Amino acid sequence: MLAKLTAVTMGMVLSLNGVEPALPPEGRLPERTRKQESCEWVPVMKEDQKIARPMGSSYDIMQEDAYGFNVSGQWTTGPGPDGIPWGIWFAKSDAVLLVDVRPAVTEGFLFVEEWEDTQIELERTARENLGSELDSIRFYTRESGGGDLIYAMDYSCIREGQRWYVTACYRFGDSYIGEFIGVNPYSATDCREVTVGAASSFRELGKSAKREGTDSPDKNGWPYPFLHNPFAITTYYMDEEIPPAPSGERRADDYEIKWKDEGMETILRALLGKKSGPVMSSDLDRYESLYIVGWLGDFYRVGLGDHMMEIPAEGIAIRSLEDVKEFRNLTSLTVQVRDLSDLSPLASLEGLTYLNLLVSPKLSTLDWLQGMTGLEELMMWGESYPEIKDIRVFEGMESLTSVMIILPSITDISVFAGLPKLETLWINCNKNADITPVKEADQIKSLMVNTEEIR
């Protein structure tokens, strides 16, 4: 179980190896470095040192010289569960420590000043979120290394005999809010020591910080939008290890998947951790993102939900996307497999908002886009598709905000000018195409045609 917990945390986005990548929108699966073990073990913070990682714009702010805490571990960056931006795991602890630091908001004052009422509200929310799986919960305060108080709670959950221990610590300074959430599948004591220790060592380093990002989403009635929901985070980890049973209604129409493509079956079984035995339709219900990159040589880089892994390419060939139709709830799909030229199975994925494709240049139609009326981003930038002669399918795709595509046979690109939300258009088209309509479309803020950056 610990291996899976670590893998989930490592898969939050990209483990730091000295380079700070641009963080993708939540739910997007970016590319990973090829070898996770190449990531450095670094002292995350010394009180009298600068922050020991690159700074950059992210979900929330932890700017260089603004904040720090004395922990040694391996960083991953988010968004992770409930959008929390930072995760740390350790060589000598079974805990995963999730961290966020934000400039203060006035609402934080009430969390502290009404601590007794806050405890009641937190316990109510815990029972509402976790139900009968909540085993115990307690609240307490500790004096921090800086002299102020740490407001904390310990709780445990049980699902099918497996227990999870969680410690959540909060510090409210004049200019910041610090959150530290530890999750440990084995030891409540270890979880508490890691989490309280990190929270206690937190310091302001003097530099002011500008608030960035947005409040946490209101999940399951969580009453503190300036904090992440620790109970949603706990549920996330429990679901990763022991998925909840499907509802009675879902069981009524559940069935064993009959695989159409051997390569796709191999990849999905690896991602699901099911080498053999039946895979049920309901096993895929909780996944909203699928990521398959197959042009990297001797391995596939693949991801499902927040899991990312590499699979040796030998003996694996994906020839059909029919099995992708089994996903009921996909919103994000990346498929980069150069042998694919039939994308018609994608027509059933009407819930997609993000689609990234790199397939065979023999692709001859975009008609499979017809039902994707909610699609917001389309990336087809890594390959040229000269066989595509008709792009009228884009008419009416009014949710599109970004299109990147290479269509060398297309001479009329005016359809893009009529998309009201389109802000980014990068297109390589026929050199004789009239680009006046898209140049005059004010909603398109980033425009590049045939490698010429117009704005």
Secondary structure, DSSP 8 states (H G I E B T S, - for coil): -HHHHHHHHHTSS-B-SS-------TT------S-GGGS--EE---TTS--SS-----SS---TTTEE---EEEEEES--GGG--EEEE-SS-S-EEEEEEEE--THHHHHHHTHHHHHHHHHHHHHHHHGGGEEEEEEEEEE-TTSSEEEEEEEEEEETTEEEEEEEEEEE-SSEEEEEEEEESS-HHHHHHHHHHHHHT-EE-S------S------TT-S-TTS--HHHHHHHHHHHHS-----HHHHHT--B---S-HHHHHHHHHHHT-SSS--BGGGGTT--EEEEE--SSSEEEEEETTEEEEEE-TT------GGGGG-SS--EEEEE-TT----GGGGG-TT-SEEEEE--TT----GGGTT-TT--EEEE-SS--TT----GGGTT-TT--EEEEEETT--B-GGGGG-TT--EEEEEE-TT-B-HHHHS-TT--EEEETTEE--
